Amino acid sequence: MNYKSYSARIEYSDEDQCFIGHIAGIRDVVGFHGDSVKELKAAFEEAVEDYVATCEKLKRAPQRPYSGKVMLRILIRQFMQGPQFGRRLKEKV
């Protein structure tokens, strides 16, 4: 479930007989729950809105969720010369 670039981590609780979720990928703990998927989605969107509003009141930026992607920039200048670039690179990797 996604809303405004935030994702939800959702579980079902047999004990509570409802869905329980948290905003995933941030260090702050923001939870929500609902008895149906429709209620859960509405609660998630409300939790995100409340989180952003609370951060504004506290005069701090809301945390952005982790993307899970790692970007690497590798300098391979010595291999980039000549028409055999692809072959040489493949041999090195």
TORTIVO-424583 format. One record per atom (N, C-alpha, C, O): atom name; x, y, z; residue number from 1. Coordinates in Angstrom, 3 decimals, always signed. Example, Ala and Ser with C-alpha at 12.3 -4.5 7.8 and 13.67 -1.06 7.14 Angstrom:
BEGIN
@atomo:N xx:+13.190 yy:-5.690 zz:+7.800 num:1
@atomo:CA xx:+12.300 yy:-4.500 zz:+7.800 num:1
@atomo:C xx:+13.200 yy:-3.300 zz:+7.800 num:1
@atomo:O xx:+14.236 yy:-3.319 zz:+8.465 num:1
@atomo:N xx:+12.850 yy:-2.250 zz:+7.080 num:2
@atomo:CA xx:+13.670 yy:-1.060 zz:+7.140 num:2
@atomo:C xx:+12.900 yy:+0.030 zz:+7.870 num:2
@atomo:O xx:+13.409 yy:+1.138 zz:+8.039 num:2
//
This chain:
BEGIN
@atomo:N xx:+0.856 yy:-1.164 zz:+0.000 num:1
@atomo:CA xx:+0.000 yy:+0.000 zz:+0.000 num:1
@atomo:C xx:+0.904 yy:+1.230 zz:+0.000 num:1
@atomo:O xx:+1.841 yy:+1.305 zz:+0.794 num:1
@atomo:N xx:+0.637 yy:+2.187 zz:-0.874 num:2
@atomo:CA xx:+1.460 yy:+3.388 zz:-1.006 num:2
@atomo:C xx:+0.588 yy:+4.632 zz:-0.988 num:2
@atomo:O xx:-0.550 yy:+4.624 zz:-1.457 num:2
@atomo:N xx:+1.153 yy:+5.708 zz:-0.432 num:3
@atomo:CA xx:+0.477 yy:+7.002 zz:-0.410 num:3
@atomo:C xx:+1.530 yy:+8.082 zz:-0.233 num:3
@atomo:O xx:+2.311 yy:+8.045 zz:+0.718 num:3
@atomo:N xx:+1.552 yy:+9.041 zz:-1.147 num:4
@atomo:CA xx:+2.493 yy:+10.173 zz:-1.091 num:4
@atomo:C xx:+3.934 yy:+9.720 zz:-0.842 num:4
@atomo:O xx:+4.607 yy:+10.258 zz:+0.037 num:4
@atomo:N xx:+4.391 yy:+8.774 zz:-1.578 num:5
@atomo:CA xx:+5.748 yy:+8.208 zz:-1.533 num:5
@atomo:C xx:+6.046 yy:+7.401 zz:-0.263 num:5
@atomo:O xx:+7.179 yy:+6.956 zz:-0.081 num:5
@atomo:N xx:+5.078 yy:+7.206 zz:+0.598 num:6
@atomo:CA xx:+5.247 yy:+6.364 zz:+1.779 num:6
@atomo:C xx:+4.624 yy:+5.002 zz:+1.502 num:6
@atomo:O xx:+3.634 yy:+4.898 zz:+0.778 num:6
@atomo:N xx:+5.207 yy:+3.969 zz:+2.077 num:7
@atomo:CA xx:+4.696 yy:+2.606 zz:+1.940 num:7
@atomo:C xx:+4.297 yy:+2.087 zz:+3.308 num:7
@atomo:O xx:+4.792 yy:+2.544 zz:+4.339 num:7
@atomo:N xx:+3.390 yy:+1.120 zz:+3.291 num:8
@atomo:CA xx:+2.920 yy:+0.535 zz:+4.539 num:8
@atomo:C xx:+3.421 yy:-0.888 zz:+4.691 num:8
@atomo:O xx:+3.517 yy:-1.636 zz:+3.718 num:8
@atomo:N xx:+3.735 yy:-1.247 zz:+5.910 num:9
@atomo:CA xx:+4.012 yy:-2.638 zz:+6.268 num:9
@atomo:C xx:+2.788 yy:-3.118 zz:+7.041 num:9
@atomo:O xx:+2.449 yy:-2.559 zz:+8.084 num:9
@atomo:N xx:+2.132 yy:-4.144 zz:+6.535 num:10
@atomo:CA xx:+0.838 yy:-4.558 zz:+7.081 num:10
@atomo:C xx:+0.884 yy:-6.012 zz:+7.538 num:10
@atomo:O xx:+1.479 yy:-6.867 zz:+6.882 num:10
@atomo:N xx:+0.246 yy:-6.272 zz:+8.673 num:11
@atomo:CA xx:+0.106 yy:-7.627 zz:+9.206 num:11
@atomo:C xx:-1.339 yy:-7.808 zz:+9.657 num:11
@atomo:O xx:-2.059 yy:-6.834 zz:+9.878 num:11
@atomo:N xx:-1.748 yy:-9.054 zz:+9.788 num:12
@atomo:CA xx:-3.073 yy:-9.327 zz:+10.331 num:12
@atomo:C xx:-2.913 yy:-9.877 zz:+11.731 num:12
@atomo:O xx:-2.088 yy:-10.761 zz:+11.964 num:12
@atomo:N xx:-3.692 yy:-9.363 zz:+12.664 num:13
@atomo:CA xx:-3.634 yy:-9.824 zz:+14.049 num:13
@atomo:C xx:-4.846 yy:-10.703 zz:+14.339 num:13
@atomo:O xx:-5.979 yy:-10.223 zz:+14.345 num:13
@atomo:N xx:-4.602 yy:-12.001 zz:+14.581 num:14
@atomo:CA xx:-5.697 yy:-12.889 zz:+14.981 num:14
@atomo:C xx:-6.264 yy:-12.469 zz:+16.330 num:14
@atomo:O xx:-7.470 yy:-12.540 zz:+16.566 num:14
@atomo:N xx:-5.373 yy:-12.034 zz:+17.203 num:15
@atomo:CA xx:-5.791 yy:-11.638 zz:+18.551 num:15
@atomo:C xx:-6.755 yy:-10.452 zz:+18.510 num:15
@atomo:O xx:-7.769 yy:-10.444 zz:+19.209 num:15
@atomo:N xx:-6.432 yy:-9.438 zz:+17.678 num:16
@atomo:CA xx:-7.262 yy:-8.238 zz:+17.593 num:16
@atomo:C xx:-8.320 yy:-8.327 zz:+16.494 num:16
@atomo:O xx:-9.225 yy:-7.495 zz:+16.432 num:16
@atomo:N xx:-8.204 yy:-9.339 zz:+15.624 num:17
@atomo:CA xx:-9.134 yy:-9.523 zz:+14.509 num:17
@atomo:C xx:-9.195 yy:-8.302 zz:+13.601 num:17
@atomo:O xx:-10.269 yy:-7.867 zz:+13.185 num:17
@atomo:N xx:-7.995 yy:-7.748 zz:+13.298 num:18
@atomo:CA xx:-7.923 yy:-6.595 zz:+12.397 num:18
@atomo:C xx:-6.540 yy:-6.529 zz:+11.758 num:18
@atomo:O xx:-5.608 yy:-7.217 zz:+12.175 num:18
@atomo:N xx:-6.434 yy:-5.692 zz:+10.745 num:19
@atomo:CA xx:-5.161 yy:-5.427 zz:+10.089 num:19
@atomo:C xx:-4.431 yy:-4.343 zz:+10.867 num:19
@atomo:O xx:-5.036 yy:-3.361 zz:+11.296 num:19
@atomo:N xx:-3.133 yy:-4.525 zz:+11.046 num:20
@atomo:CA xx:-2.307 yy:-3.544 zz:+11.749 num:20
@atomo:C xx:-1.166 yy:-3.168 zz:+10.824 num:20
@atomo:O xx:-0.533 yy:-4.039 zz:+10.228 num:20
@atomo:N xx:-0.898 yy:-1.865 zz:+10.701 num:21
@atomo:CA xx:+0.162 yy:-1.419 zz:+9.815 num:21
@atomo:C xx:+1.031 yy:-0.348 zz:+10.422 num:21
@atomo:O xx:+0.666 yy:+0.294 zz:+11.407 num:21
@atomo:N xx:+2.186 yy:-0.168 zz:+9.818 num:22
@atomo:CA xx:+3.135 yy:+0.891 zz:+10.179 num:22
@atomo:C xx:+3.671 yy:+1.491 zz:+8.894 num:22
@atomo:O xx:+3.746 yy:+0.819 zz:+7.866 num:22
@atomo:N xx:+4.045 yy:+2.770 zz:+8.962 num:23
@atomo:CA xx:+4.711 yy:+3.376 zz:+7.810 num:23
@atomo:C xx:+6.099 yy:+2.762 zz:+7.735 num:23
@atomo:O xx:+6.854 yy:+2.794 zz:+8.707 num:23
@atomo:N xx:+6.429 yy:+2.206 zz:+6.586 num:24
@atomo:CA xx:+7.693 yy:+1.496 zz:+6.406 num:24
@atomo:C xx:+8.786 yy:+2.439 zz:+5.914 num:24
@atomo:O xx:+8.515 yy:+3.418 zz:+5.220 num:24
@atomo:N xx:+10.023 yy:+2.126 zz:+6.286 num:25
@atomo:CA xx:+11.174 yy:+2.831 zz:+5.735 num:25
@atomo:C xx:+11.527 yy:+4.135 zz:+6.422 num:25
@atomo:O xx:+12.350 yy:+4.894 zz:+5.911 num:25
@atomo:N xx:+10.921 yy:+4.413 zz:+7.572 num:26
@atomo:CA xx:+11.294 yy:+5.609 zz:+8.343 num:26
@atomo:C xx:+11.616 yy:+5.167 zz:+9.765 num:26
@atomo:O xx:+11.170 yy:+4.109 zz:+10.210 num:26
@atomo:N xx:+12.389 yy:+5.978 zz:+10.473 num:27
@atomo:CA xx:+12.752 yy:+5.635 zz:+11.853 num:27
@atomo:C xx:+11.648 yy:+5.973 zz:+12.842 num:27
@atomo:O xx:+11.521 yy:+5.318 zz:+13.876 num:27
@atomo:N xx:+10.839 yy:+6.998 zz:+12.534 num:28
@atomo:CA xx:+9.716 yy:+7.320 zz:+13.407 num:28
@atomo:C xx:+8.712 yy:+6.168 zz:+13.358 num:28
@atomo:O xx:+8.568 yy:+5.508 zz:+12.329 num:28
@atomo:N xx:+8.026 yy:+5.933 zz:+14.461 num:29
@atomo:CA xx:+7.046 yy:+4.852 zz:+14.529 num:29
@atomo:C xx:+5.654 yy:+5.451 zz:+14.362 num:29
@atomo:O xx:+5.181 yy:+6.205 zz:+15.213 num:29
@atomo:N xx:+5.009 yy:+5.104 zz:+13.253 num:30
@atomo:CA xx:+3.660 yy:+5.599 zz:+12.954 num:30
@atomo:C xx:+2.806 yy:+4.385 zz:+12.610 num:30
@atomo:O xx:+3.036 yy:+3.710 zz:+11.607 num:30
@atomo:N xx:+1.820 yy:+4.122 zz:+13.458 num:31
@atomo:CA xx:+0.976 yy:+2.950 zz:+13.267 num:31
@atomo:C xx:-0.459 yy:+3.320 zz:+12.926 num:31
@atomo:O xx:-0.890 yy:+4.458 zz:+13.111 num:31
@atomo:N xx:-1.186 yy:+2.327 zz:+12.423 num:32
@atomo:CA xx:-2.600 yy:+2.492 zz:+12.069 num:32
@atomo:C xx:-3.224 yy:+1.110 zz:+12.001 num:32
@atomo:O xx:-2.507 yy:+0.110 zz:+11.965 num:32
@atomo:N xx:-4.546 yy:+1.039 zz:+11.982 num:33
@atomo:CA xx:-5.219 yy:-0.248 zz:+11.900 num:33
@atomo:C xx:-6.591 yy:-0.090 zz:+11.254 num:33
@atomo:O xx:-7.120 yy:+1.017 zz:+11.145 num:33
@atomo:N xx:-7.155 yy:-1.219 zz:+10.826 num:34
@atomo:CA xx:-8.479 yy:-1.216 zz:+10.227 num:34
@atomo:C xx:-9.035 yy:-2.627 zz:+10.158 num:34
@atomo:O xx:-8.283 yy:-3.601 zz:+10.107 num:34
@atomo:N xx:-10.363 yy:-2.731 zz:+10.155 num:35
@atomo:CA xx:-11.028 yy:-4.032 zz:+10.106 num:35
@atomo:C xx:-11.158 yy:-4.568 zz:+8.689 num:35
@atomo:O xx:-11.341 yy:-5.770 zz:+8.499 num:35
@atomo:N xx:-11.066 yy:-3.698 zz:+7.694 num:36
@atomo:CA xx:-11.162 yy:-4.117 zz:+6.294 num:36
@atomo:C xx:-10.069 yy:-3.409 zz:+5.503 num:36
@atomo:O xx:-9.415 yy:-2.497 zz:+6.008 num:36
@atomo:N xx:-9.881 yy:-3.832 zz:+4.274 num:37
@atomo:CA xx:-8.871 yy:-3.195 zz:+3.429 num:37
@atomo:C xx:-9.242 yy:-1.729 zz:+3.209 num:37
@atomo:O xx:-8.369 yy:-0.861 zz:+3.219 num:37
@atomo:N xx:-10.518 yy:-1.450 zz:+3.012 num:38
@atomo:CA xx:-10.972 yy:-0.073 zz:+2.810 num:38
@atomo:C xx:-10.654 yy:+0.793 zz:+4.037 num:38
@atomo:O xx:-10.145 yy:+1.906 zz:+3.898 num:38
@atomo:N xx:-10.953 yy:+0.283 zz:+5.229 num:39
@atomo:CA xx:-10.643 yy:+1.016 zz:+6.462 num:39
@atomo:C xx:-9.137 yy:+1.174 zz:+6.649 num:39
@atomo:O xx:-8.659 yy:+2.226 zz:+7.074 num:39
@atomo:N xx:-8.404 yy:+0.125 zz:+6.328 num:40
@atomo:CA xx:-6.951 yy:+0.166 zz:+6.481 num:40
@atomo:C xx:-6.335 yy:+1.217 zz:+5.567 num:40
@atomo:O xx:-5.449 yy:+1.962 zz:+5.986 num:40
@atomo:N xx:-6.797 yy:+1.282 zz:+4.327 num:41
@atomo:CA xx:-6.282 yy:+2.270 zz:+3.378 num:41
@atomo:C xx:-6.574 yy:+3.685 zz:+3.868 num:41
@atomo:O xx:-5.700 yy:+4.551 zz:+3.820 num:41
@atomo:N xx:-7.798 yy:+3.926 zz:+4.339 num:42
@atomo:CA xx:-8.158 yy:+5.252 zz:+4.860 num:42
@atomo:C xx:-7.313 yy:+5.595 zz:+6.087 num:42
@atomo:O xx:-6.865 yy:+6.732 zz:+6.232 num:42
@atomo:N xx:-7.093 yy:+4.619 zz:+6.970 num:43
@atomo:CA xx:-6.290 yy:+4.853 zz:+8.174 num:43
@atomo:C xx:-4.836 yy:+5.134 zz:+7.814 num:43
@atomo:O xx:-4.195 yy:+5.977 zz:+8.441 num:43
@atomo:N xx:-4.313 yy:+4.438 zz:+6.816 num:44
@atomo:CA xx:-2.934 yy:+4.669 zz:+6.366 num:44
@atomo:C xx:-2.773 yy:+6.081 zz:+5.823 num:44
@atomo:O xx:-1.822 yy:+6.780 zz:+6.174 num:44
@atomo:N xx:-3.697 yy:+6.500 zz:+4.968 num:45
@atomo:CA xx:-3.617 yy:+7.852 zz:+4.401 num:45
@atomo:C xx:-3.739 yy:+8.906 zz:+5.495 num:45
@atomo:O xx:-3.040 yy:+9.919 zz:+5.465 num:45
@atomo:N xx:-4.623 yy:+8.672 zz:+6.459 num:46
@atomo:CA xx:-4.760 yy:+9.601 zz:+7.586 num:46
@atomo:C xx:-3.482 yy:+9.639 zz:+8.420 num:46
@atomo:O xx:-3.071 yy:+10.707 zz:+8.874 num:46
@atomo:N xx:-2.848 yy:+8.478 zz:+8.627 num:47
@atomo:CA xx:-1.607 yy:+8.415 zz:+9.406 num:47
@atomo:C xx:-0.488 yy:+9.197 zz:+8.716 num:47
@atomo:O xx:+0.276 yy:+9.900 zz:+9.376 num:47
@atomo:N xx:-0.390 yy:+9.076 zz:+7.395 num:48
@atomo:CA xx:+0.622 yy:+9.828 zz:+6.654 num:48
@atomo:C xx:+0.370 yy:+11.321 zz:+6.776 num:48
@atomo:O xx:+1.296 yy:+12.088 zz:+7.042 num:48
@atomo:N xx:-0.881 yy:+11.743 zz:+6.583 num:49
@atomo:CA xx:-1.227 yy:+13.169 zz:+6.697 num:49
@atomo:C xx:-0.933 yy:+13.685 zz:+8.102 num:49
@atomo:O xx:-0.376 yy:+14.771 zz:+8.258 num:49
@atomo:N xx:-1.304 yy:+12.914 zz:+9.127 num:50
@atomo:CA xx:-1.034 yy:+13.321 zz:+10.509 num:50
@atomo:C xx:+0.461 yy:+13.403 zz:+10.788 num:50
@atomo:O xx:+0.922 yy:+14.315 zz:+11.475 num:50
@atomo:N xx:+1.215 yy:+12.447 zz:+10.252 num:51
@atomo:CA xx:+2.667 yy:+12.448 zz:+10.442 num:51
@atomo:C xx:+3.292 yy:+13.708 zz:+9.848 num:51
@atomo:O xx:+4.098 yy:+14.374 zz:+10.498 num:51
@atomo:N xx:+2.923 yy:+14.028 zz:+8.625 num:52
@atomo:CA xx:+3.474 yy:+15.216 zz:+7.956 num:52
@atomo:C xx:+3.064 yy:+16.482 zz:+8.712 num:52
@atomo:O xx:+3.888 yy:+17.377 zz:+8.901 num:52
@atomo:N xx:+1.803 yy:+16.569 zz:+9.146 num:53
@atomo:CA xx:+1.322 yy:+17.743 zz:+9.887 num:53
@atomo:C xx:+2.042 yy:+17.876 zz:+11.230 num:53
@atomo:O xx:+2.397 yy:+18.982 zz:+11.635 num:53
@atomo:N xx:+2.259 yy:+16.763 zz:+11.914 num:54
@atomo:CA xx:+2.960 yy:+16.790 zz:+13.200 num:54
@atomo:C xx:+4.403 yy:+17.265 zz:+13.017 num:54
@atomo:O xx:+4.913 yy:+18.044 zz:+13.822 num:54
@atomo:N xx:+5.050 yy:+16.793 zz:+11.965 num:55
@atomo:CA xx:+6.416 yy:+17.239 zz:+11.691 num:55
@atomo:C xx:+6.459 yy:+18.745 zz:+11.421 num:55
@atomo:O xx:+7.382 yy:+19.433 zz:+11.858 num:55
@atomo:N xx:+5.463 yy:+19.249 zz:+10.705 num:56
@atomo:CA xx:+5.396 yy:+20.692 zz:+10.442 num:56
@atomo:C xx:+5.227 yy:+21.468 zz:+11.743 num:56
@atomo:O xx:+5.873 yy:+22.498 zz:+11.939 num:56
@atomo:N xx:+4.365 yy:+20.983 zz:+12.634 num:57
@atomo:CA xx:+4.150 yy:+21.651 zz:+13.931 num:57
@atomo:C xx:+5.428 yy:+21.662 zz:+14.762 num:57
@atomo:O xx:+5.706 yy:+22.625 zz:+15.476 num:57
@atomo:N xx:+6.199 yy:+20.585 zz:+14.664 num:58
@atomo:CA xx:+7.457 yy:+20.480 zz:+15.403 num:58
@atomo:C xx:+8.615 yy:+21.168 zz:+14.697 num:58
@atomo:O xx:+9.744 yy:+21.168 zz:+15.187 num:58
@atomo:N xx:+8.323 yy:+21.756 zz:+13.542 num:59
@atomo:CA xx:+9.322 yy:+22.467 zz:+12.737 num:59
@atomo:C xx:+10.508 yy:+21.577 zz:+12.365 num:59
@atomo:O xx:+11.668 yy:+21.974 zz:+12.478 num:59
@atomo:N xx:+10.184 yy:+20.369 zz:+11.922 num:60
@atomo:CA xx:+11.221 yy:+19.465 zz:+11.418 num:60
@atomo:C xx:+10.695 yy:+18.771 zz:+10.168 num:60
@atomo:O xx:+9.494 yy:+18.557 zz:+10.008 num:60
@atomo:N xx:+11.604 yy:+18.436 zz:+9.311 num:61
@atomo:CA xx:+11.220 yy:+17.792 zz:+8.049 num:61
@atomo:C xx:+10.792 yy:+16.354 zz:+8.306 num:61
@atomo:O xx:+11.442 yy:+15.644 zz:+9.073 num:61
@atomo:N xx:+9.713 yy:+15.916 zz:+7.679 num:62
@atomo:CA xx:+9.341 yy:+14.500 zz:+7.813 num:62
@atomo:C xx:+10.394 yy:+13.618 zz:+7.155 num:62
@atomo:O xx:+10.972 yy:+13.978 zz:+6.129 num:62
@atomo:N xx:+10.628 yy:+12.481 zz:+7.747 num:63
@atomo:CA xx:+11.600 yy:+11.559 zz:+7.167 num:63
@atomo:C xx:+11.069 yy:+11.029 zz:+5.848 num:63
@atomo:O xx:+9.871 yy:+10.783 zz:+5.703 num:63
@atomo:N xx:+11.949 yy:+10.857 zz:+4.905 num:64
@atomo:CA xx:+11.588 yy:+10.271 zz:+3.619 num:64
@atomo:C xx:+11.886 yy:+8.786 zz:+3.691 num:64
@atomo:O xx:+12.903 yy:+8.388 zz:+4.259 num:64
@atomo:N xx:+11.030 yy:+7.971 zz:+3.134 num:65
@atomo:CA xx:+11.269 yy:+6.529 zz:+3.202 num:65
@atomo:C xx:+12.507 yy:+6.120 zz:+2.414 num:65
@atomo:O xx:+12.849 yy:+6.733 zz:+1.402 num:65
@atomo:N xx:+13.164 yy:+5.086 zz:+2.892 num:66
@atomo:CA xx:+14.322 yy:+4.541 zz:+2.194 num:66
@atomo:C xx:+13.851 yy:+3.897 zz:+0.902 num:66
@atomo:O xx:+12.821 yy:+3.223 zz:+0.878 num:66
@atomo:N xx:+14.598 yy:+4.101 zz:-0.166 num:67
@atomo:CA xx:+14.193 yy:+3.536 zz:-1.457 num:67
@atomo:C xx:+14.639 yy:+2.091 zz:-1.611 num:67
@atomo:O xx:+14.053 yy:+1.339 zz:-2.390 num:67
@atomo:N xx:+15.668 yy:+1.701 zz:-0.878 num:68
@atomo:CA xx:+16.191 yy:+0.353 zz:-1.030 num:68
@atomo:C xx:+17.169 yy:+0.227 zz:-2.185 num:68
@atomo:O xx:+17.657 yy:-0.865 zz:-2.477 num:68
@atomo:N xx:+17.452 yy:+1.332 zz:-2.835 num:69
@atomo:CA xx:+18.378 yy:+1.322 zz:-3.962 num:69
@atomo:C xx:+19.709 yy:+1.919 zz:-3.524 num:69
@atomo:O xx:+19.753 yy:+2.866 zz:-2.739 num:69
@atomo:N xx:+20.777 yy:+1.357 zz:-4.038 num:70
@atomo:CA xx:+22.119 yy:+1.872 zz:-3.785 num:70
@atomo:C xx:+22.690 yy:+2.328 zz:-5.116 num:70
@atomo:O xx:+22.766 yy:+1.554 zz:-6.070 num:70
@atomo:N xx:+23.083 yy:+3.567 zz:-5.171 num:71
@atomo:CA xx:+23.645 yy:+4.107 zz:-6.402 num:71
@atomo:C xx:+25.166 yy:+4.135 zz:-6.275 num:71
@atomo:O xx:+25.705 yy:+4.650 zz:-5.295 num:71
@atomo:N xx:+25.844 yy:+3.585 zz:-7.260 num:72
@atomo:CA xx:+27.303 yy:+3.574 zz:-7.279 num:72
@atomo:C xx:+27.793 yy:+4.245 zz:-8.550 num:72
@atomo:O xx:+27.243 yy:+4.034 zz:-9.631 num:72
@atomo:N xx:+28.811 yy:+5.040 zz:-8.412 num:73
@atomo:CA xx:+29.453 yy:+5.651 zz:-9.566 num:73
@atomo:C xx:+30.886 yy:+5.135 zz:-9.603 num:73
@atomo:O xx:+31.660 yy:+5.359 zz:-8.672 num:73
@atomo:N xx:+31.227 yy:+4.451 zz:-10.674 num:74
@atomo:CA xx:+32.550 yy:+3.842 zz:-10.801 num:74
@atomo:C xx:+33.290 yy:+4.521 zz:-11.942 num:74
@atomo:O xx:+32.780 yy:+4.629 zz:-13.056 num:74
@atomo:N xx:+34.482 yy:+4.969 zz:-11.650 num:75
@atomo:CA xx:+35.306 yy:+5.599 zz:-12.676 num:75
@atomo:C xx:+36.094 yy:+4.515 zz:-13.403 num:75
@atomo:O xx:+36.922 yy:+3.832 zz:-12.800 num:75
@atomo:N xx:+35.834 yy:+4.360 zz:-14.694 num:76
@atomo:CA xx:+36.503 yy:+3.325 zz:-15.486 num:76
@atomo:C xx:+37.113 yy:+3.937 zz:-16.743 num:76
@atomo:O xx:+36.987 yy:+3.400 zz:-17.844 num:76
@atomo:N xx:+37.759 yy:+5.046 zz:-16.551 num:77
@atomo:CA xx:+38.320 yy:+5.802 zz:-17.665 num:77
@atomo:C xx:+39.258 yy:+4.963 zz:-18.539 num:77
@atomo:O xx:+39.207 yy:+5.078 zz:-19.764 num:77
@atomo:N xx:+40.109 yy:+4.126 zz:-17.947 num:78
@atomo:CA xx:+41.077 yy:+3.365 zz:-18.725 num:78
@atomo:C xx:+40.404 yy:+2.372 zz:-19.659 num:78
@atomo:O xx:+40.974 yy:+2.023 zz:-20.693 num:78
@atomo:N xx:+39.206 yy:+1.910 zz:-19.322 num:79
@atomo:CA xx:+38.512 yy:+0.942 zz:-20.155 num:79
@atomo:C xx:+37.643 yy:+1.595 zz:-21.227 num:79
@atomo:O xx:+37.209 yy:+0.918 zz:-22.159 num:79
@atomo:N xx:+37.389 yy:+2.873 zz:-21.115 num:80
@atomo:CA xx:+36.443 yy:+3.531 zz:-22.001 num:80
@atomo:C xx:+37.048 yy:+3.929 zz:-23.345 num:80
@atomo:O xx:+36.355 yy:+4.517 zz:-24.176 num:80
@atomo:N xx:+38.272 yy:+3.635 zz:-23.567 num:81
@atomo:CA xx:+38.920 yy:+4.054 zz:-24.805 num:81
@atomo:C xx:+38.871 yy:+2.935 zz:-25.836 num:81
@atomo:O xx:+39.171 yy:+1.784 zz:-25.520 num:81
@atomo:N xx:+38.502 yy:+3.261 zz:-27.046 num:82
@atomo:CA xx:+38.534 yy:+2.310 zz:-28.149 num:82
@atomo:C xx:+37.230 yy:+1.555 zz:-28.329 num:82
@atomo:O xx:+36.356 yy:+1.583 zz:-27.462 num:82
@atomo:N xx:+37.109 yy:+0.884 zz:-29.460 num:83
@atomo:CA xx:+35.877 yy:+0.183 zz:-29.806 num:83
@atomo:C xx:+35.664 yy:-1.108 zz:-29.032 num:83
@atomo:O xx:+34.576 yy:-1.681 zz:-29.084 num:83
@atomo:N xx:+36.668 yy:-1.572 zz:-28.325 num:84
@atomo:CA xx:+36.562 yy:-2.836 zz:-27.595 num:84
@atomo:C xx:+36.130 yy:-2.624 zz:-26.139 num:84
@atomo:O xx:+36.300 yy:-3.512 zz:-25.303 num:84
@atomo:N xx:+35.580 yy:-1.464 zz:-25.846 num:85
@atomo:CA xx:+35.199 yy:-1.114 zz:-24.477 num:85
@atomo:C xx:+34.318 yy:-2.188 zz:-23.825 num:85
@atomo:O xx:+34.611 yy:-2.645 zz:-22.720 num:85
@atomo:N xx:+33.247 yy:-2.587 zz:-24.506 num:86
@atomo:CA xx:+32.320 yy:-3.567 zz:-23.946 num:86
@atomo:C xx:+32.978 yy:-4.896 zz:-23.654 num:86
@atomo:O xx:+32.733 yy:-5.490 zz:-22.604 num:86
@atomo:N xx:+33.813 yy:-5.377 zz:-24.566 num:87
@atomo:CA xx:+34.488 yy:-6.656 zz:-24.385 num:87
@atomo:C xx:+35.453 yy:-6.603 zz:-23.207 num:87
@atomo:O xx:+35.495 yy:-7.524 zz:-22.391 num:87
@atomo:N xx:+36.231 yy:-5.521 zz:-23.118 num:88
@atomo:CA xx:+37.197 yy:-5.388 zz:-22.020 num:88
@atomo:C xx:+36.484 yy:-5.275 zz:-20.682 num:88
@atomo:O xx:+36.927 yy:-5.851 zz:-19.688 num:88
@atomo:N xx:+35.395 yy:-4.545 zz:-20.654 num:89
@atomo:CA xx:+34.665 yy:-4.388 zz:-19.413 num:89
@atomo:C xx:+34.079 yy:-5.722 zz:-18.949 num:89
@atomo:O xx:+34.129 yy:-6.053 zz:-17.765 num:89
@atomo:N xx:+33.533 yy:-6.472 zz:-19.881 num:90
@atomo:CA xx:+32.957 yy:-7.769 zz:-19.565 num:90
@atomo:C xx:+34.023 yy:-8.720 zz:-19.015 num:90
@atomo:O xx:+33.745 yy:-9.494 zz:-18.099 num:90
@atomo:N xx:+35.223 yy:-8.669 zz:-19.558 num:91
@atomo:CA xx:+36.309 yy:-9.529 zz:-19.084 num:91
@atomo:C xx:+36.704 yy:-9.181 zz:-17.650 num:91
@atomo:O xx:+37.040 yy:-10.071 zz:-16.868 num:91
@atomo:N xx:+36.665 yy:-7.897 zz:-17.298 num:92
@atomo:CA xx:+37.066 yy:-7.454 zz:-15.962 num:92
@atomo:C xx:+35.998 yy:-7.767 zz:-14.918 num:92
@atomo:O xx:+36.316 yy:-7.976 zz:-13.748 num:92
@atomo:N xx:+34.759 yy:-7.800 zz:-15.330 num:93
@atomo:CA xx:+33.655 yy:-8.031 zz:-14.394 num:93
@atomo:C xx:+33.441 yy:-9.481 zz:-14.283 num:93
@atomo:O xx:+32.558 yy:-9.921 zz:-13.547 num:93
//
